[in-house]
Amino acid sequence: MPLFRVTVKRMKNTNGVRLEPGMHVEIPSNSFANPVTTNGGQVVVDAFYRIYGVDIKRAGALNMNDLDVEKIG
């Protein structure tokens, strides 16, 4: 079961949502596919909301330009 670390690359302040570079979540997955592009990135959205209380989808940051995905396990 792979583990992914998804990290915010740059500061973004959109639609009342502020993201800072370095904010990250770790997501276990049953798939080896990128969690940002799989199933609309819902597991990433849920993880950021659970840990930081921010909606990255509302901020328009659910894309590979704003997020860095690294397989760590």
C-alpha positions in Angstrom: 0.0 0.0 0.0 1.8 3.2 -1.2 1.9 6.4 0.9 1.9 9.7 -0.9 3.0 13.2 0.5 1.1 16.1 -1.2 2.7 19.5 -0.5 1.6 23.0 -1.5 4.3 24.6 -3.7 3.5 28.3 -3.4 1.4 30.7 -1.4 -2.1 31.1 -2.7 -5.0 33.3 -1.4 -8.1 32.7 -3.4 -11.8 32.7 -2.6 -11.1 33.4 1.1 -8.8 30.3 1.3 -5.1 30.9 2.1 -2.6 28.2 1.4 1.1 28.5 2.5 4.0 26.7 0.9 5.1 23.7 2.8 1.6 22.7 4.0 1.4 18.9 3.4 -0.7 15.8 4.0 0.2 12.2 3.8 -2.3 9.9 2.0 -2.3 6.1 2.0 -3.7 4.7 -1.2 -4.6 1.3 -2.6 -3.5 2.5 -6.1 -0.1 3.5 -7.4 -1.7 6.4 -9.4 -1.3 10.1 -8.5 -4.0 10.9 -5.8 -4.4 14.5 -7.1 -5.7 13.2 -10.5 -7.5 10.0 -9.3 -11.2 10.3 -8.6 -11.1 14.1 -8.9 -8.6 14.4 -6.1 -11.2 13.9 -3.4 -8.9 12.1 -1.0 -6.5 15.1 -1.2 -9.4 17.5 -0.6 -10.6 15.5 2.4 -7.1 15.3 3.9 -6.4 19.0 3.6 -9.8 19.8 5.1 -9.3 17.3 8.0 -5.8 18.5 8.9 -5.8 22.3 8.1 -9.5 23.1 7.8 -9.0 24.5 4.2 -10.8 23.6 1.0 -8.1 23.4 -1.6 -10.6 22.8 -4.3 -12.3 26.1 -3.5 -8.9 27.7 -3.6 -8.4 26.4 -7.1 -5.3 24.6 -6.0 -6.2 21.0 -6.8 -3.7 20.7 -9.7 -0.1 19.7 -10.3 0.9 23.4 -10.8 0.2 24.2 -7.1 0.8 20.8 -5.5 3.8 18.5 -5.4 3.2 14.7 -5.1 5.9 12.5 -3.8 5.6 8.7 -3.2 7.2 8.1 0.2 6.3 4.5 1.0 
